[in-house]
Amino acid sequence: MTHALQINNISVALEGTPIVHAISLKLKEGDIGCLLGPSGCGKTTLLRAIAGFEAVTGGEVIIGGEVVSRAGHQLPVERRQVGMVFQDYALFPHLNIRDNIAFGLNGWKAADKQKRVQELAQLLHIGELLDAYPHRLSGGQQQRVAIARAMAPRPRILLLDEPFASLDVELREEIAREIREVLKQDGITTILVSHNQLEAFAMADEIGVMRAGQLLQWSSAFDLYHEPQSAYVADFVGEGVFLPGTVIDTLSVSTELGVLHTDEDLPYASGELVSVLIRPDDVIHDDDSHSTAKVLEKAFRGSVFLYTLELDSGARILSLVPSHHAHAKGSAIGIRVEMDHLVVFPVEAETPPER
Ligand SMILES: Nc1ncnc2c1ncn2[C@@H]1O[C@H](COP(=O)(O)OP(=O)(O)OP(=O)(O)O)[C@@H](O)[C@H]1O
């Protein structure tokens, strides 16, 4: 099967400094991928290499089956048929919104141009703004226009660099979901860059976690959360803590929270010391439980509180507790662990993610 985008083992250097190291990924036609990672890990550099603004020092970028980059060969940006939305939107101030959107449609018949502009204006709810000029628009409206303009020529890939960075935090997730719908309806294959995982979850079919120029894992949000392939990814994606454990057999690990069982064989020998990932939704508040933990912190999340709890050993775990259960800081509450799948890593701790 030909993928809309295939990246084979690419490396990119900026001014002689290696920044992106041997990254590979594939994206299906019409899918949305997200590069997620802390500041400086190389997300933008990888995006710019796909767009053709940066050359690769090794590997290949293949768009729609065509090799557009390999060492010593660079198809120019304007011949790649990629659309790009920059963080500052970069609208043309002297053109109205209609002409901004139609800007890349040179060579289209006037009627087709008009049809495409109308179609996008409707999809992105900017129909009333077509005669206005960019300076009159809010940040959110300018963003919609920038996305419409980049989508207009039906690019083979749409590249979005931190598209929601300048929007209100409360709005971002909702807008990410809405833009996802727009892209899906128009069938545009997209890669976006983000350092916000809620945005990535709301938007993407495939998410890649990057760290120091490497792609640690490329998979669905569900798999990143439930099947992280490294302690770094487990820690970076979602919330949770690692608790020390001792392997009893391939299906069970002994921890301070009792013996935890898993549904898939663990690749560890009996007696081996391991770290077990405990997510807040694995720890259930239960007044009838014999195990207790002390409430250290409470963070209100609407329908639930996120409790930070301290175990007898001093180890900390997190728990989501319905917000109608009010327990004071310092009090002990009953807890029960409910997990059918364990995520376990060797003890040697990795450096925690820089956030
Ligand atoms: N011209 C350059 N020469 C050498 N190194 C550079 C150059 N430009 C950027 N870098 C470095 O490359 C690394 C990756 O930068 P990049 O912008 O790709 O990261 P990013 O993950 O997109 O970060 P952010 O989320 O902060 O935008 C950074 O450490 C940066 O300092």
The ligand as a Tripos MOL2 file, in Angstrom:
@<TRIPOS>MOLECULE
LIG
   31    33     1     0     0
SMALL
NO_CHARGES

@<TRIPOS>ATOM
      1 N1         20.1530   26.9800   12.9080 N.pl3     1 LIG1
      2 C1         20.3570   26.1110   13.8890 C.ar      1 LIG1
      3 N2         21.5670   25.5840   14.1150 N.ar      1 LIG1
      4 C2         21.7950   24.6820   15.0940 C.ar      1 LIG1
      5 N3         20.8290   24.2490   15.9280 N.ar      1 LIG1
      6 C3         19.5890   24.7320   15.7700 C.ar      1 LIG1
      7 C4         19.2830   25.6850   14.7460 C.ar      1 LIG1
      8 N4         17.9790   25.9790   14.8230 N.ar      1 LIG1
      9 C5         17.4800   25.2390   15.8630 C.ar      1 LIG1
     10 N5         18.4450   24.5010   16.4280 N.ar      1 LIG1
     11 C6         18.2900   23.5610   17.5560 C.3       1 LIG1
     12 O1         17.6060   22.4180   17.0840 O.3       1 LIG1
     13 C7         16.8610   21.8200   18.1330 C.3       1 LIG1
     14 C8         15.4790   21.4550   17.6380 C.3       1 LIG1
     15 O2         14.7390   22.6200   17.3460 O.3       1 LIG1
     16 P1         13.2260   22.5290   16.8760 P.3       1 LIG1
     17 O3         12.7420   23.9340   16.6540 O.co2     1 LIG1
     18 O4         13.0960   21.5650   15.7650 O.co2     1 LIG1
     19 O5         12.5340   21.9270   18.1830 O.3       1 LIG1
     20 P2         11.0080   21.8350   18.5690 P.3       1 LIG1
     21 O6         10.8190   20.4820   19.1330 O.co2     1 LIG1
     22 O7         10.1490   22.2260   17.4280 O.co2     1 LIG1
     23 O8         10.9200   22.9160   19.7300 O.3       1 LIG1
     24 P3          9.7340   23.9250   20.1270 P.3       1 LIG1
     25 O9          8.6120   23.0810   20.6540 O.co2     1 LIG1
     26 O10        10.3870   24.7580   21.2000 O.co2     1 LIG1
     27 O11         9.3860   24.7000   18.8960 O.co2     1 LIG1
     28 C9         16.8660   22.8200   19.2810 C.3       1 LIG1
     29 O12        17.7290   22.3330   20.2700 O.3       1 LIG1
     30 C10        17.4140   24.0800   18.6550 C.3       1 LIG1
     31 O13        18.1650   24.8200   19.6030 O.3       1 LIG1
@<TRIPOS>BOND
     1     1     2 1
     2     2     3 ar
     3     2     7 ar
     4     3     4 ar
     5     4     5 ar
     6     5     6 ar
     7     6     7 ar
     8     6    10 ar
     9     7     8 ar
    10     8     9 ar
    11     9    10 ar
    12    10    11 1
    13    11    12 1
    14    11    30 1
    15    12    13 1
    16    13    14 1
    17    13    28 1
    18    14    15 1
    19    15    16 1
    20    16    17 2
    21    16    18 1
    22    16    19 1
    23    19    20 1
    24    20    21 2
    25    20    22 1
    26    20    23 1
    27    23    24 1
    28    24    25 2
    29    24    26 1
    30    24    27 1
    31    28    29 1
    32    28    30 1
    33    30    31 1
@<TRIPOS>SUBSTRUCTURE
     1 LIG1         1 GROUP 0 **** ****
